[in-house]
């Protein structure tokens, strides 16, 4: 009898479904729903570029649309397809993306009295308004609870749970007071499908809790009340209305409720897996295992690997999280990432690339990639830092900005685009180096996401800079596929490792480093490291008078 | 009886004439001739962005065209105009722009055997191929003849005479051997008009000699043979075929020869003034005097002031030249400048501004200036260095490049344009500060050049950053006007100071600093200075971790 699972992937601008055959990963149906609110689904504030919120109604509208859509497609693709053969549903989302909810678990943003209140909406992962609170939490934890910090890289981020809750309390106390509790987006969707959003009882995932909310069984779950109270007594009060347990994503969060079964045509009782973050589930669909780093190359990146529970794993400074079970049950999940990769290219193409390269962004990218085809590393004399949206790993600092150096009066847009590609690759290399410095060996890199699939120019530059062969996952929708694998596992009908073995596949094309390019990039990376450390770390002290001259020397040699 | 003079201004891409009435500066005729060769008159090399040469034939074709054109216009504008009333002709050019010539003073580039040889053409001021030789000359002079260096700011530039001659000797020895002598462009044109280009006898100007060829009466003219021999014996040999005297530009270089009188319709015997550099003559037409800095704001800038001969003037590190009589006879002329100002904006508009701002560069500039009208200093979070073409003053280093810092994912082109305007103004402020540090007080700034006349947005930002009221010279063609004033003075019919008093006028609009903007710009300038010193000076050592954070703090406050 066939077995299918559905993965639901809630991204930054849209959500999508993927219905797969668990025998071999065949993708039978997939639908995308673009969030209708705000700017590409994001509620922004022209006076503050740090603001990024979402409308919870978009999630509910999207949820129904993508579930139905997947079934319609599966029926069209496979005559005789039966929704009853869908054994489980898994959910991944962005994060930390907390939702203020009332005591029934209803998002405040859905309630008429809060519909126009930005603070009552969903706080999207990339909302950076809480940078002052993040610094405060870091300082307080360093003083009172250093072990809390050690597991999240040594610096607490403005993108994370407690920073956002504290900022909300400080800047919109009436909204905070109205919020009975808070729920991560990835925990909310499974609760909706299971028909019980009660914040006291809905199952929370270890992935979000462990990475973003300082949850760890070693210290009894969430941060203790004394610590929270030192930040704000209201957070200590809130702790009782949050949660005491968190679960791996192969755990069943519940079963599909009658209402959503009726809405969608799926069977009531279908297993719903505990939710997790997109990249963690994507990593599983890339075949993550010990020694394999998976990179999701999108608007930002997420770099995920695992280490065996038995390994005496040091905390890794600047690596956002090491959480037991956050990726594969029985392993430590290790998460790092870059705050902006594709977003930098999109910003550049939309704001700074003249129409001589093409009429549309797609044409501009294509023609810039053509224009750079004949040129060598270093030939432009340019060097950039990839910090237009701050630096997540290894500096964990949103109060950093972009830098482009080496412009002459002849510098062209495609040269700058290449410098930005290189900068993001240097940032990626810094992450791998840091993991290896602390005992997490990286033997192979498996990539997924739009850039990995569509941008061969970028992938070759990445291979040259990372100095390792780069593979690409077969599926175009690895996050959704990973969610489906967890949905399957939650049903108890198939083990996660079997589902992964059946469905996580690799493409034939492998990008291998070109030795002469790799050699030049090692020189450029050393200059990148100088800029990275000079602008990004308080400990650095030195001179920079050689940087421009070294770049010019490389340029003159490479032309 | 009316008295007229003609100024001839040979710029980077074109030359122009200006025929003025010496009674009041009325401009009766003016013609522009665009150099037809190369790219906008510049012979470039796609494999080496440092190369900038010119075709000497362009100068001769231009000379005839602009002289004739001025007379045609004057006749049209003033019935009864008589060319015989033109009492003198003055000439300014770019520099150091040396021309290799044969023993008759014929430019090698005009001779059939050298017509296709780049090294035999004119070496335009902005040719930067000789940067290694400049460093070598600086090192050798520091060791053997420190006083040579002191007068040119402590660092000899790749844009200057001896660097270019030495590079030519090293890279094209057969061309160097064929050159009997070398003549600055500004000395060549008066010699052509006077009908005697013999390099042994033509009158050389003190402006070019003193600023660029290390000529100073205090040490017997050009650098001595022992020093030149230490660089290359061929330069010591050449010294005898150069010159032993150099003259101020109110000196008569000769009289218009029959051939050029016949060609143009001017009277044979009309006084021809000794030539000088464009900005030095332009300064006179801006009314330069003690305490007045004149700025020529064009593709690059030239900043000129004078100090009394009696003043005990220290050498000023990084200021290109202090030369007796180079601007006003009887005063020290003091020259500084920025290697690229308008050129940075032109590069930006041509290569990086999308068509959403307009179809043409002019439209793009206009719309970017409109878009920045409502914004405050610091509101973009951006900070740039103005080094896309190196730094002339005060670092004297062509091996520097551009830098832009503070980009987010929302940064727009007009914000970057503003950051570049600000960067060039910060560079301008650094020059004023350096002059004042060494005893040259600047009470007022008089501006000229296309940007001063056309770009009110830029002028206001400059006023806010320089912290002084900015005036604008009345004439659109101050360099040519200044040349005309020297032509007049060379005739002996009117004193230079009288011609200057009659003709050097100021516009009504004066740009005054807005106090609240000036205050923010002082903060931003301090960050600019940090970057300037960090990347531009070997002596600097420190940390930069505060730079991006300070910019963000200012941004958040100013929005």
Interface residues (C-beta under 8 A of the other chain):
Chain A: X47 X48 X49 X340 X343 X344 X346 X347 X350 X351 X352 X353 X354 X355 X381 X387 X388 X389 X399 X400 X401 X402 X403 X404 X405 X406 X407 X408 X409 X410 X411 X412 X413 X416 X534 X535 X536 X537 X538 X540 X541 X542 X543 X544 X545 X547 X548 X549 X551 X552 X559
Chain B: X47 X48 X49 X340 X343 X344 X346 X347 X350 X351 X352 X353 X354 X355 X381 X387 X388 X389 X399 X400 X401 X402 X403 X404 X405 X406 X407 X408 X409 X410 X411 X412 X413 X416 X534 X535 X536 X537 X538 X540 X541 X542 X543 X544 X545 X547 X548 X549 X551 X552 X559
